[in-house]
Amino acid sequence: MPERRAHDYLPMSEAMFHVLLSLADGGAHGYGIMKGVAERTDGRVQLSTGTLYGIVKRLLADGLIQEVRRRGADRGERRRRQYLLTPFGREVATAEAARLKGLVAAARAASLLPRRV
């Protein structure tokens, strides 16, 4: 099996990148991911449950995230699925952040964004 390379997963959609960002500091469940994305983007990006779980399905299949099932504090509470970023998922997210940083640098060089002081 050929070695996986982070750059083979780039570029990624904005929504997919935001899901990875939501998991960069620790695990989260679906609702927490949706809420985090909306807060981080001031409501500009709103993930529907269908969109989120389509992305989650793909990220799981690609090995960028993993699922952890945990029982809630109350024995009667249904199981809640929590997702964690894998080491390879972190590598891919870092590569995407670097790609985006390069685009911003190019926009600055083209006078589309102000240069840093």
PDB file as gemmi writes it, atoms N, CA and C in Angstrom:
CRYST1    1.000    1.000    1.000  90.00  90.00  90.00 P 1                      
ATOM      1  N   MET A   1       0.851  -1.179   0.000  1.00  0.00           N  
ATOM      2  CA  MET A   1       0.000   0.000   0.000  1.00  0.00           C  
ATOM      3  C   MET A   1       0.898   1.243   0.000  1.00  0.00           C  
ATOM      4  N   PRO A   2       0.653   2.182  -0.900  1.00  0.00           N  
ATOM      5  CA  PRO A   2       1.496   3.381  -0.949  1.00  0.00           C  
ATOM      6  C   PRO A   2       1.329   4.238   0.302  1.00  0.00           C  
ATOM      7  N   GLU A   3       2.405   4.941   0.646  1.00  0.00           N  
ATOM      8  CA  GLU A   3       2.377   5.818   1.816  1.00  0.00           C  
ATOM      9  C   GLU A   3       1.430   6.991   1.572  1.00  0.00           C  
ATOM     10  N   ARG A   4       0.635   7.313   2.594  1.00  0.00           N  
ATOM     11  CA  ARG A   4      -0.271   8.459   2.480  1.00  0.00           C  
ATOM     12  C   ARG A   4       0.507   9.732   2.690  1.00  0.00           C  
ATOM     13  N   ARG A   5       0.155  10.751   1.911  1.00  0.00           N  
ATOM     14  CA  ARG A   5       0.782  12.059   2.058  1.00  0.00           C  
ATOM     15  C   ARG A   5      -0.306  13.080   2.320  1.00  0.00           C  
ATOM     16  N   ALA A   6      -0.048  13.976   3.249  1.00  0.00           N  
ATOM     17  CA  ALA A   6      -1.029  14.990   3.624  1.00  0.00           C  
ATOM     18  C   ALA A   6      -1.466  15.820   2.417  1.00  0.00           C  
ATOM     19  N   HIS A   7      -0.530  16.164   1.542  1.00  0.00           N  
ATOM     20  CA  HIS A   7      -0.850  17.018   0.402  1.00  0.00           C  
ATOM     21  C   HIS A   7      -1.803  16.357  -0.598  1.00  0.00           C  
ATOM     22  N   ASP A   8      -1.944  15.038  -0.527  1.00  0.00           N  
ATOM     23  CA  ASP A   8      -2.890  14.348  -1.409  1.00  0.00           C  
ATOM     24  C   ASP A   8      -4.339  14.658  -1.037  1.00  0.00           C  
ATOM     25  N   TYR A   9      -4.574  15.217   0.146  1.00  0.00           N  
ATOM     26  CA  TYR A   9      -5.921  15.528   0.623  1.00  0.00           C  
ATOM     27  C   TYR A   9      -6.272  16.999   0.441  1.00  0.00           C  
ATOM     28  N   LEU A  10      -5.382  17.750  -0.203  1.00  0.00           N  
ATOM     29  CA  LEU A  10      -5.571  19.187  -0.410  1.00  0.00           C  
ATOM     30  C   LEU A  10      -5.894  19.489  -1.861  1.00  0.00           C  
ATOM     31  N   PRO A  11      -6.576  20.593  -2.121  1.00  0.00           N  
ATOM     32  CA  PRO A  11      -7.218  21.469  -1.144  1.00  0.00           C  
ATOM     33  C   PRO A  11      -8.469  20.801  -0.593  1.00  0.00           C  
ATOM     34  N   MET A  12      -8.898  21.229   0.559  1.00  0.00           N  
ATOM     35  CA  MET A  12     -10.126  20.685   1.134  1.00  0.00           C  
ATOM     36  C   MET A  12     -11.171  21.788   1.208  1.00  0.00           C  
ATOM     37  N   SER A  13     -12.402  21.365   1.319  1.00  0.00           N  
ATOM     38  CA  SER A  13     -13.486  22.347   1.394  1.00  0.00           C  
ATOM     39  C   SER A  13     -13.380  23.131   2.704  1.00  0.00           C  
ATOM     40  N   GLU A  14     -13.931  24.323   2.687  1.00  0.00           N  
ATOM     41  CA  GLU A  14     -13.926  25.154   3.891  1.00  0.00           C  
ATOM     42  C   GLU A  14     -14.625  24.434   5.036  1.00  0.00           C  
ATOM     43  N   ALA A  15     -15.758  23.808   4.756  1.00  0.00           N  
ATOM     44  CA  ALA A  15     -16.503  23.119   5.805  1.00  0.00           C  
ATOM     45  C   ALA A  15     -15.684  21.976   6.402  1.00  0.00           C  
ATOM     46  N   MET A  16     -15.004  21.215   5.554  1.00  0.00           N  
ATOM     47  CA  MET A  16     -14.193  20.103   6.041  1.00  0.00           C  
ATOM     48  C   MET A  16     -13.041  20.619   6.905  1.00  0.00           C  
ATOM     49  N   PHE A  17     -12.408  21.694   6.486  1.00  0.00           N  
ATOM     50  CA  PHE A  17     -11.314  22.268   7.267  1.00  0.00           C  
ATOM     51  C   PHE A  17     -11.827  22.746   8.622  1.00  0.00           C  
ATOM     52  N   HIS A  18     -13.012  23.346   8.649  1.00  0.00           N  
ATOM     53  CA  HIS A  18     -13.574  23.805   9.924  1.00  0.00           C  
ATOM     54  C   HIS A  18     -13.871  22.639  10.862  1.00  0.00           C  
ATOM     55  N   VAL A  19     -14.277  21.507  10.326  1.00  0.00           N  
ATOM     56  CA  VAL A  19     -14.501  20.334  11.175  1.00  0.00           C  
ATOM     57  C   VAL A  19     -13.179  19.900  11.804  1.00  0.00           C  
ATOM     58  N   LEU A  20     -12.113  19.848  11.010  1.00  0.00           N  
ATOM     59  CA  LEU A  20     -10.807  19.487  11.564  1.00  0.00           C  
ATOM     60  C   LEU A  20     -10.350  20.512  12.607  1.00  0.00           C  
ATOM     61  N   LEU A  21     -10.586  21.794  12.337  1.00  0.00           N  
ATOM     62  CA  LEU A  21     -10.240  22.834  13.310  1.00  0.00           C  
ATOM     63  C   LEU A  21     -10.989  22.616  14.624  1.00  0.00           C  
ATOM     64  N   SER A  22     -12.234  22.192  14.535  1.00  0.00           N  
ATOM     65  CA  SER A  22     -13.043  21.968  15.739  1.00  0.00           C  
ATOM     66  C   SER A  22     -12.477  20.865  16.621  1.00  0.00           C  
ATOM     67  N   LEU A  23     -11.702  19.966  16.017  1.00  0.00           N  
ATOM     68  CA  LEU A  23     -11.154  18.834  16.758  1.00  0.00           C  
ATOM     69  C   LEU A  23      -9.681  19.016  17.106  1.00  0.00           C  
ATOM     70  N   ALA A  24      -9.097  20.145  16.713  1.00  0.00           N  
ATOM     71  CA  ALA A  24      -7.658  20.359  16.907  1.00  0.00           C  
ATOM     72  C   ALA A  24      -7.263  20.431  18.377  1.00  0.00           C  
ATOM     73  N   ASP A  25      -8.143  20.912  19.242  1.00  0.00           N  
ATOM     74  CA  ASP A  25      -7.817  21.056  20.661  1.00  0.00           C  
ATOM     75  C   ASP A  25      -8.423  19.962  21.531  1.00  0.00           C  
ATOM     76  N   GLY A  26      -9.023  18.962  20.899  1.00  0.00           N  
ATOM     77  CA  GLY A  26      -9.617  17.877  21.666  1.00  0.00           C  
ATOM     78  C   GLY A  26     -10.859  17.339  20.985  1.00  0.00           C  
ATOM     79  N   GLY A  27     -11.452  16.343  21.574  1.00  0.00           N  
ATOM     80  CA  GLY A  27     -12.615  15.701  20.993  1.00  0.00           C  
ATOM     81  C   GLY A  27     -13.874  16.526  21.110  1.00  0.00           C  
ATOM     82  N   ALA A  28     -14.827  16.206  20.241  1.00  0.00           N  
ATOM     83  CA  ALA A  28     -16.129  16.868  20.267  1.00  0.00           C  
ATOM     84  C   ALA A  28     -17.161  15.942  19.647  1.00  0.00           C  
ATOM     85  N   HIS A  29     -18.403  16.120  20.026  1.00  0.00           N  
ATOM     86  CA  HIS A  29     -19.501  15.382  19.407  1.00  0.00           C  
ATOM     87  C   HIS A  29     -20.091  16.256  18.309  1.00  0.00           C  
ATOM     88  N   GLY A  30     -20.986  15.699  17.531  1.00  0.00           N  
ATOM     89  CA  GLY A  30     -21.529  16.387  16.366  1.00  0.00           C  
ATOM     90  C   GLY A  30     -22.091  17.766  16.646  1.00  0.00           C  
ATOM     91  N   TYR A  31     -22.943  17.876  17.660  1.00  0.00           N  
ATOM     92  CA  TYR A  31     -23.534  19.180  17.968  1.00  0.00           C  
ATOM     93  C   TYR A  31     -22.456  20.178  18.369  1.00  0.00           C  
ATOM     94  N   GLY A  32     -21.471  19.725  19.138  1.00  0.00           N  
ATOM     95  CA  GLY A  32     -20.373  20.598  19.546  1.00  0.00           C  
ATOM     96  C   GLY A  32     -19.569  21.095  18.354  1.00  0.00           C  
ATOM     97  N   ILE A  33     -19.373  20.230  17.368  1.00  0.00           N  
ATOM     98  CA  ILE A  33     -18.665  20.635  16.153  1.00  0.00           C  
ATOM     99  C   ILE A  33     -19.471  21.698  15.417  1.00  0.00           C  
ATOM    100  N   MET A  34     -20.766  21.457  15.224  1.00  0.00           N  
ATOM    101  CA  MET A  34     -21.611  22.427  14.506  1.00  0.00           C  
ATOM    102  C   MET A  34     -21.614  23.776  15.216  1.00  0.00           C  
ATOM    103  N   LYS A  35     -21.748  23.740  16.527  1.00  0.00           N  
ATOM    104  CA  LYS A  35     -21.774  24.975  17.309  1.00  0.00           C  
ATOM    105  C   LYS A  35     -20.427  25.697  17.232  1.00  0.00           C  
ATOM    106  N   GLY A  36     -19.328  24.955  17.335  1.00  0.00           N  
ATOM    107  CA  GLY A  36     -17.999  25.546  17.265  1.00  0.00           C  
ATOM    108  C   GLY A  36     -17.722  26.204  15.923  1.00  0.00           C  
ATOM    109  N   VAL A  37     -18.141  25.565  14.845  1.00  0.00           N  
ATOM    110  CA  VAL A  37     -17.943  26.134  13.508  1.00  0.00           C  
ATOM    111  C   VAL A  37     -18.731  27.436  13.382  1.00  0.00           C  
ATOM    112  N   ALA A  38     -19.976  27.417  13.809  1.00  0.00           N  
ATOM    113  CA  ALA A  38     -20.809  28.627  13.722  1.00  0.00           C  
ATOM    114  C   ALA A  38     -20.206  29.763  14.546  1.00  0.00           C  
ATOM    115  N   GLU A  39     -19.725  29.459  15.748  1.00  0.00           N  
ATOM    116  CA  GLU A  39     -19.128  30.494  16.600  1.00  0.00           C  
ATOM    117  C   GLU A  39     -17.835  31.028  15.999  1.00  0.00           C  
ATOM    118  N   ARG A  40     -16.972  30.123  15.506  1.00  0.00           N  
ATOM    119  CA  ARG A  40     -15.680  30.526  14.954  1.00  0.00           C  
ATOM    120  C   ARG A  40     -15.835  31.409  13.729  1.00  0.00           C  
ATOM    121  N   THR A  41     -16.916  31.217  12.981  1.00  0.00           N  
ATOM    122  CA  THR A  41     -17.113  31.973  11.738  1.00  0.00           C  
ATOM    123  C   THR A  41     -18.148  33.077  11.900  1.00  0.00           C  
ATOM    124  N   ASP A  42     -18.531  33.386  13.135  1.00  0.00           N  
ATOM    125  CA  ASP A  42     -19.571  34.390  13.399  1.00  0.00           C  
ATOM    126  C   ASP A  42     -20.844  34.103  12.593  1.00  0.00           C  
ATOM    127  N   GLY A  43     -21.178  32.825  12.481  1.00  0.00           N  
ATOM    128  CA  GLY A  43     -22.402  32.410  11.804  1.00  0.00           C  
ATOM    129  C   GLY A  43     -22.312  32.350  10.290  1.00  0.00           C  
ATOM    130  N   ARG A  44     -21.152  32.687   9.717  1.00  0.00           N  
ATOM    131  CA  ARG A  44     -21.007  32.672   8.254  1.00  0.00           C  
ATOM    132  C   ARG A  44     -21.075  31.247   7.707  1.00  0.00           C  
ATOM    133  N   VAL A  45     -20.549  30.285   8.454  1.00  0.00           N  
ATOM    134  CA  VAL A  45     -20.606  28.880   8.050  1.00  0.00           C  
ATOM    135  C   VAL A  45     -21.516  28.159   9.030  1.00  0.00           C  
ATOM    136  N   GLN A  46     -22.618  27.653   8.534  1.00  0.00           N  
ATOM    137  CA  GLN A  46     -23.582  26.890   9.326  1.00  0.00           C  
ATOM    138  C   GLN A  46     -23.667  25.496   8.727  1.00  0.00           C  
ATOM    139  N   LEU A  47     -23.244  24.490   9.465  1.00  0.00           N  
ATOM    140  CA  LEU A  47     -23.291  23.118   8.970  1.00  0.00           C  
ATOM    141  C   LEU A  47     -24.623  22.479   9.336  1.00  0.00           C  
ATOM    142  N   SER A  48     -25.306  21.944   8.341  1.00  0.00           N  
ATOM    143  CA  SER A  48     -26.505  21.159   8.642  1.00  0.00           C  
ATOM    144  C   SER A  48     -26.039  19.794   9.149  1.00  0.00           C  
ATOM    145  N   THR A  49     -26.929  19.058   9.782  1.00  0.00           N  
ATOM    146  CA  THR A  49     -26.537  17.736  10.275  1.00  0.00           C  
ATOM    147  C   THR A  49     -26.146  16.829   9.110  1.00  0.00           C  
ATOM    148  N   GLY A  50     -26.847  16.931   7.993  1.00  0.00           N  
ATOM    149  CA  GLY A  50     -26.524  16.115   6.825  1.00  0.00           C  
ATOM    150  C   GLY A  50     -25.134  16.419   6.283  1.00  0.00           C  
ATOM    151  N   THR A  51     -24.810  17.701   6.193  1.00  0.00           N  
ATOM    152  CA  THR A  51     -23.484  18.100   5.718  1.00  0.00           C  
ATOM    153  C   THR A  51     -22.415  17.642   6.694  1.00  0.00           C  
ATOM    154  N   LEU A  52     -22.638  17.886   7.979  1.00  0.00           N  
ATOM    155  CA  LEU A  52     -21.654  17.497   8.986  1.00  0.00           C  
ATOM    156  C   LEU A  52     -21.382  15.999   8.925  1.00  0.00           C  
ATOM    157  N   TYR A  53     -22.432  15.180   8.941  1.00  0.00           N  
ATOM    158  CA  TYR A  53     -22.209  13.746   9.013  1.00  0.00           C  
ATOM    159  C   TYR A  53     -21.690  13.173   7.700  1.00  0.00           C  
ATOM    160  N   GLY A  54     -21.931  13.842   6.580  1.00  0.00           N  
ATOM    161  CA  GLY A  54     -21.284  13.458   5.323  1.00  0.00           C  
ATOM    162  C   GLY A  54     -19.781  13.687   5.408  1.00  0.00           C  
ATOM    163  N   ILE A  55     -19.399  14.832   5.974  1.00  0.00           N  
ATOM    164  CA  ILE A  55     -17.981  15.152   6.164  1.00  0.00           C  
ATOM    165  C   ILE A  55     -17.361  14.180   7.159  1.00  0.00           C  
ATOM    166  N   VAL A  56     -18.041  13.922   8.269  1.00  0.00           N  
ATOM    167  CA  VAL A  56     -17.532  13.004   9.284  1.00  0.00           C  
ATOM    168  C   VAL A  56     -17.309  11.618   8.678  1.00  0.00           C  
ATOM    169  N   LYS A  57     -18.243  11.160   7.883  1.00  0.00           N  
ATOM    170  CA  LYS A  57     -18.123   9.845   7.245  1.00  0.00           C  
ATOM    171  C   LYS A  57     -16.861   9.783   6.381  1.00  0.00           C  
ATOM    172  N   ARG A  58     -16.624  10.835   5.612  1.00  0.00           N  
ATOM    173  CA  ARG A  58     -15.443  10.868   4.742  1.00  0.00           C  
ATOM    174  C   ARG A  58     -14.158  10.949   5.565  1.00  0.00           C  
ATOM    175  N   LEU A  59     -14.144  11.807   6.593  1.00  0.00           N  
ATOM    176  CA  LEU A  59     -12.946  11.943   7.426  1.00  0.00           C  
ATOM    177  C   LEU A  59     -12.622  10.644   8.165  1.00  0.00           C  
ATOM    178  N   LEU A  60     -13.650   9.929   8.598  1.00  0.00           N  
ATOM    179  CA  LEU A  60     -13.441   8.626   9.231  1.00  0.00           C  
ATOM    180  C   LEU A  60     -12.849   7.637   8.234  1.00  0.00           C  
ATOM    181  N   ALA A  61     -13.413   7.584   7.039  1.00  0.00           N  
ATOM    182  CA  ALA A  61     -12.936   6.656   6.005  1.00  0.00           C  
ATOM    183  C   ALA A  61     -11.489   6.951   5.608  1.00  0.00           C  
ATOM    184  N   ASP A  62     -11.124   8.234   5.603  1.00  0.00           N  
ATOM    185  CA  ASP A  62      -9.764   8.635   5.231  1.00  0.00           C  
ATOM    186  C   ASP A  62      -8.776   8.536   6.389  1.00  0.00           C  
ATOM    187  N   GLY A  63      -9.276   8.223   7.590  1.00  0.00           N  
ATOM    188  CA  GLY A  63      -8.408   8.083   8.749  1.00  0.00           C  
ATOM    189  C   GLY A  63      -7.920   9.402   9.321  1.00  0.00           C  
ATOM    190  N   LEU A  64      -8.662  10.488   9.045  1.00  0.00           N  
ATOM    191  CA  LEU A  64      -8.268  11.795   9.570  1.00  0.00           C  
ATOM    192  C   LEU A  64      -8.849  12.044  10.954  1.00  0.00           C  
ATOM    193  N   ILE A  65      -9.945  11.362  11.258  1.00  0.00           N  
ATOM    194  CA  ILE A  65     -10.546  11.421  12.587  1.00  0.00           C  
ATOM    195  C   ILE A  65     -10.890  10.003  13.009  1.00  0.00           C  
ATOM    196  N   GLN A  66     -11.132   9.845  14.302  1.00  0.00           N  
ATOM    197  CA  GLN A  66     -11.597   8.561  14.827  1.00  0.00           C  
ATOM    198  C   GLN A  66     -12.790   8.796  15.741  1.00  0.00           C  
ATOM    199  N   GLU A  67     -13.600   7.782  15.860  1.00  0.00           N  
ATOM    200  CA  GLU A  67     -14.800   7.873  16.700  1.00  0.00           C  
ATOM    201  C   GLU A  67     -14.549   7.188  18.032  1.00  0.00           C  
ATOM    202  N   VAL A  68     -15.015   7.839  19.094  1.00  0.00           N  
ATOM    203  CA  VAL A  68     -14.931   7.270  20.433  1.00  0.00           C  
ATOM    204  C   VAL A  68     -16.333   7.315  21.011  1.00  0.00           C  
ATOM    205  N   ARG A  69     -16.827   6.195  21.434  1.00  0.00           N  
ATOM    206  CA  ARG A  69     -18.164   6.166  22.047  1.00  0.00           C  
ATOM    207  C   ARG A  69     -18.010   6.192  23.551  1.00  0.00           C  
ATOM    208  N   ARG A  70     -18.748   7.098  24.184  1.00  0.00           N  
ATOM    209  CA  ARG A  70     -18.700   7.220  25.644  1.00  0.00           C  
ATOM    210  C   ARG A  70     -20.104   7.219  26.198  1.00  0.00           C  
ATOM    211  N   ARG A  71     -20.243   6.597  27.312  1.00  0.00           N  
ATOM    212  CA  ARG A  71     -21.537   6.562  27.992  1.00  0.00           C  
ATOM    213  C   ARG A  71     -21.681   7.837  28.804  1.00  0.00           C  
ATOM    214  N   GLY A  72     -22.862   8.443  28.769  1.00  0.00           N  
ATOM    215  CA  GLY A  72     -23.112   9.661  29.534  1.00  0.00           C  
ATOM    216  C   GLY A  72     -23.141   9.374  31.027  1.00  0.00           C  
ATOM    217  N   ALA A  73     -23.208  10.414  31.804  1.00  0.00           N  
ATOM    218  CA  ALA A  73     -23.216  10.289  33.267  1.00  0.00           C  
ATOM    219  C   ALA A  73     -24.442   9.512  33.729  1.00  0.00           C  
ATOM    220  N   ASP A  74     -25.551   9.691  33.069  1.00  0.00           N  
ATOM    221  CA  ASP A  74     -26.805   9.012  33.414  1.00  0.00           C  
ATOM    222  C   ASP A  74     -26.867   7.699  32.633  1.00  0.00           C  
ATOM    223  N   ARG A  75     -27.068   6.581  33.315  1.00  0.00           N  
ATOM    224  CA  ARG A  75     -27.100   5.272  32.637  1.00  0.00           C  
ATOM    225  C   ARG A  75     -28.181   5.211  31.576  1.00  0.00           C  
ATOM    226  N   GLY A  76     -29.225   5.992  31.717  1.00  0.00           N  
ATOM    227  CA  GLY A  76     -30.301   5.979  30.741  1.00  0.00           C  
ATOM    228  C   GLY A  76     -30.015   6.828  29.515  1.00  0.00           C  
ATOM    229  N   GLU A  77     -28.980   7.643  29.576  1.00  0.00           N  
ATOM    230  CA  GLU A  77     -28.658   8.527  28.460  1.00  0.00           C  
ATOM    231  C   GLU A  77     -28.125   7.702  27.287  1.00  0.00           C  
ATOM    232  N   ARG A  78     -28.551   8.051  26.096  1.00  0.00           N  
ATOM    233  CA  ARG A  78     -28.079   7.319  24.917  1.00  0.00           C  
ATOM    234  C   ARG A  78     -26.592   7.579  24.711  1.00  0.00           C  
ATOM    235  N   ARG A  79     -25.966   6.690  23.996  1.00  0.00           N  
ATOM    236  CA  ARG A  79     -24.542   6.870  23.721  1.00  0.00           C  
ATOM    237  C   ARG A  79     -24.330   8.054  22.804  1.00  0.00           C  
ATOM    238  N   ARG A  80     -23.319   8.808  23.093  1.00  0.00           N  
ATOM    239  CA  ARG A  80     -22.974   9.975  22.288  1.00  0.00           C  
ATOM    240  C   ARG A  80     -21.627   9.698  21.622  1.00  0.00           C  
ATOM    241  N   ARG A  81     -21.576   9.903  20.317  1.00  0.00           N  
ATOM    242  CA  ARG A  81     -20.338   9.666  19.593  1.00  0.00           C  
ATOM    243  C   ARG A  81     -19.463  10.909  19.646  1.00  0.00           C  
ATOM    244  N   GLN A  82     -18.246  10.704  20.034  1.00  0.00           N  
ATOM    245  CA  GLN A  82     -17.280  11.786  20.089  1.00  0.00           C  
ATOM    246  C   GLN A  82     -16.222  11.497  19.033  1.00  0.00           C  
ATOM    247  N   TYR A  83     -15.712  12.546  18.425  1.00  0.00           N  
ATOM    248  CA  TYR A  83     -14.722  12.411  17.365  1.00  0.00           C  
ATOM    249  C   TYR A  83     -13.423  13.061  17.798  1.00  0.00           C  
ATOM    250  N   LEU A  84     -12.320  12.422  17.423  1.00  0.00           N  
ATOM    251  CA  LEU A  84     -10.987  12.912  17.748  1.00  0.00           C  
ATOM    252  C   LEU A  84     -10.167  13.014  16.472  1.00  0.00           C  
ATOM    253  N   LEU A  85      -9.298  13.985  16.416  1.00  0.00           N  
ATOM    254  CA  LEU A  85      -8.371  14.144  15.309  1.00  0.00           C  
ATOM    255  C   LEU A  85      -7.260  13.104  15.457  1.00  0.00           C  
ATOM    256  N   THR A  86      -6.943  12.393  14.380  1.00  0.00           N  
ATOM    257  CA  THR A  86      -5.830  11.444  14.416  1.00  0.00           C  
ATOM    258  C   THR A  86      -4.529  12.213  14.154  1.00  0.00           C  
ATOM    259  N   PRO A  87      -3.384  11.605  14.439  1.00  0.00           N  
ATOM    260  CA  PRO A  87      -2.120  12.273  14.101  1.00  0.00           C  
ATOM    261  C   PRO A  87      -2.035  12.622  12.607  1.00  0.00           C  
ATOM    262  N   PHE A  88      -2.504  11.727  11.739  1.00  0.00           N  
ATOM    263  CA  PHE A  88      -2.483  12.033  10.306  1.00  0.00           C  
ATOM    264  C   PHE A  88      -3.471  13.153   9.981  1.00  0.00           C  
ATOM    265  N   GLY A  89      -4.606  13.183  10.668  1.00  0.00           N  
ATOM    266  CA  GLY A  89      -5.573  14.263  10.474  1.00  0.00           C  
ATOM    267  C   GLY A  89      -4.982  15.606  10.857  1.00  0.00           C  
ATOM    268  N   ARG A  90      -4.202  15.633  11.923  1.00  0.00           N  
ATOM    269  CA  ARG A  90      -3.523  16.872  12.343  1.00  0.00           C  
ATOM    270  C   ARG A  90      -2.509  17.288  11.271  1.00  0.00           C  
ATOM    271  N   GLU A  91      -1.813  16.319  10.700  1.00  0.00           N  
ATOM    272  CA  GLU A  91      -0.838  16.612   9.641  1.00  0.00           C  
ATOM    273  C   GLU A  91      -1.542  17.218   8.419  1.00  0.00           C  
ATOM    274  N   VAL A  92      -2.677  16.661   8.050  1.00  0.00           N  
ATOM    275  CA  VAL A  92      -3.437  17.183   6.910  1.00  0.00           C  
ATOM    276  C   VAL A  92      -3.957  18.586   7.209  1.00  0.00           C  
ATOM    277  N   ALA A  93      -4.514  18.796   8.408  1.00  0.00           N  
ATOM    278  CA  ALA A  93      -5.027  20.118   8.785  1.00  0.00           C  
ATOM    279  C   ALA A  93      -3.903  21.154   8.790  1.00  0.00           C  
ATOM    280  N   THR A  94      -2.732  20.772   9.267  1.00  0.00           N  
ATOM    281  CA  THR A  94      -1.580  21.677   9.281  1.00  0.00           C  
ATOM    282  C   THR A  94      -1.147  22.021   7.860  1.00  0.00           C  
ATOM    283  N   ALA A  95      -1.161  21.042   6.974  1.00  0.00           N  
ATOM    284  CA  ALA A  95      -0.795  21.285   5.577  1.00  0.00           C  
ATOM    285  C   ALA A  95      -1.805  22.216   4.906  1.00  0.00           C  
ATOM    286  N   GLU A  96      -3.076  22.055   5.226  1.00  0.00           N  
ATOM    287  CA  GLU A  96      -4.102  22.941   4.656  1.00  0.00           C  
ATOM    288  C   GLU A  96      -3.946  24.354   5.192  1.00  0.00           C  
ATOM    289  N   ALA A  97      -3.636  24.491   6.482  1.00  0.00           N  
ATOM    290  CA  ALA A  97      -3.415  25.821   7.054  1.00  0.00           C  
ATOM    291  C   ALA A  97      -2.225  26.499   6.376  1.00  0.00           C  
ATOM    292  N   ALA A  98      -1.171  25.758   6.115  1.00  0.00           N  
ATOM    293  CA  ALA A  98      -0.001  26.317   5.438  1.00  0.00           C  
ATOM    294  C   ALA A  98      -0.345  26.721   4.010  1.00  0.00           C  
ATOM    295  N   ARG A  99      -1.170  25.922   3.329  1.00  0.00           N  
ATOM    296  CA  ARG A  99      -1.604  26.263   1.970  1.00  0.00           C  
ATOM    297  C   ARG A  99      -2.392  27.563   1.973  1.00  0.00           C  
ATOM    298  N   LEU A 100      -3.296  27.700   2.940  1.00  0.00           N  
ATOM    299  CA  LEU A 100      -4.097  28.924   3.045  1.00  0.00           C  
ATOM    300  C   LEU A 100      -3.227  30.128   3.393  1.00  0.00           C  
ATOM    301  N   LYS A 101      -2.232  29.920   4.233  1.00  0.00           N  
ATOM    302  CA  LYS A 101      -1.299  30.994   4.579  1.00  0.00           C  
ATOM    303  C   LYS A 101      -0.575  31.483   3.323  1.00  0.00           C  
ATOM    304  N   GLY A 102      -0.207  30.556   2.457  1.00  0.00           N  
ATOM    305  CA  GLY A 102       0.434  30.917   1.197  1.00  0.00           C  
ATOM    306  C   GLY A 102      -0.476  31.735   0.304  1.00  0.00           C  
ATOM    307  N   LEU A 103      -1.769  31.406   0.283  1.00  0.00           N  
ATOM    308  CA  LEU A 103      -2.734  32.177  -0.503  1.00  0.00           C  
ATOM    309  C   LEU A 103      -2.874  33.591   0.035  1.00  0.00           C  
ATOM    310  N   VAL A 104      -2.881  33.729   1.353  1.00  0.00           N  
ATOM    311  CA  VAL A 104      -2.971  35.062   1.958  1.00  0.00           C  
ATOM    312  C   VAL A 104      -1.721  35.871   1.615  1.00  0.00           C  
ATOM    313  N   ALA A 105      -0.556  35.235   1.662  1.00  0.00           N  
ATOM    314  CA  ALA A 105       0.685  35.932   1.303  1.00  0.00           C  
ATOM    315  C   ALA A 105       0.635  36.394  -0.149  1.00  0.00           C  
ATOM    316  N   ALA A 106       0.108  35.568  -1.030  1.00  0.00           N  
ATOM    317  CA  ALA A 106      -0.011  35.947  -2.436  1.00  0.00           C  
ATOM    318  C   ALA A 106      -0.991  37.107  -2.606  1.00  0.00           C  
ATOM    319  N   ALA A 107      -2.076  37.100  -1.850  1.00  0.00           N  
ATOM    320  CA  ALA A 107      -3.050  38.196  -1.917  1.00  0.00           C  
ATOM    321  C   ALA A 107      -2.428  39.494  -1.418  1.00  0.00           C  
ATOM    322  N   ARG A 108      -1.601  39.411  -0.400  1.00  0.00           N  
ATOM    323  CA  ARG A 108      -0.908  40.607   0.090  1.00  0.00           C  
ATOM    324  C   ARG A 108       0.069  41.125  -0.965  1.00  0.00           C  
ATOM    325  N   ALA A 109       0.800  40.218  -1.590  1.00  0.00           N  
ATOM    326  CA  ALA A 109       1.774  40.606  -2.607  1.00  0.00           C  
ATOM    327  C   ALA A 109       1.093  41.254  -3.805  1.00  0.00           C  
ATOM    328  N   ALA A 110      -0.141  40.859  -4.068  1.00  0.00           N  
ATOM    329  CA  ALA A 110      -0.911  41.430  -5.180  1.00  0.00           C  
ATOM    330  C   ALA A 110      -1.717  42.653  -4.743  1.00  0.00           C  
ATOM    331  N   SER A 111      -1.471  43.137  -3.542  1.00  0.00           N  
ATOM    332  CA  SER A 111      -2.154  44.325  -2.983  1.00  0.00           C  
ATOM    333  C   SER A 111      -3.661  44.132  -2.814  1.00  0.00           C  
ATOM    334  N   LEU A 112      -4.076  42.895  -2.656  1.00  0.00           N  
ATOM    335  CA  LEU A 112      -5.485  42.632  -2.384  1.00  0.00           C  
ATOM    336  C   LEU A 112      -5.790  42.700  -0.893  1.00  0.00           C  
ATOM    337  N   LEU A 113      -4.769  42.516  -0.076  1.00  0.00           N  
ATOM    338  CA  LEU A 113      -4.876  42.646   1.371  1.00  0.00           C  
ATOM    339  C   LEU A 113      -3.754  43.555   1.837  1.00  0.00           C  
ATOM    340  N   PRO A 114      -3.979  44.287   2.924  1.00  0.00           N  
ATOM    341  CA  PRO A 114      -2.903  45.163   3.408  1.00  0.00           C  
ATOM    342  C   PRO A 114      -1.716  44.337   3.889  1.00  0.00           C  
ATOM    343  N   ARG A 115      -0.537  44.878   3.683  1.00  0.00           N  
ATOM    344  CA  ARG A 115       0.687  44.232   4.184  1.00  0.00           C  
ATOM    345  C   ARG A 115       0.744  44.408   5.692  1.00  0.00           C  
ATOM    346  N   ARG A 116       1.358  43.466   6.351  1.00  0.00           N  
ATOM    347  CA  ARG A 116       1.512  43.557   7.822  1.00  0.00           C  
ATOM    348  C   ARG A 116       2.478  44.675   8.154  1.00  0.00           C  
ATOM    349  N   VAL A 117       2.249  45.277   9.294  1.00  0.00           N  
ATOM    350  CA  VAL A 117       3.141  46.360   9.748  1.00  0.00           C  
ATOM    351  C   VAL A 117       4.206  45.792  10.634  1.00  0.00           C  
TER     352      VAL A 117                                                      
END                                                                             
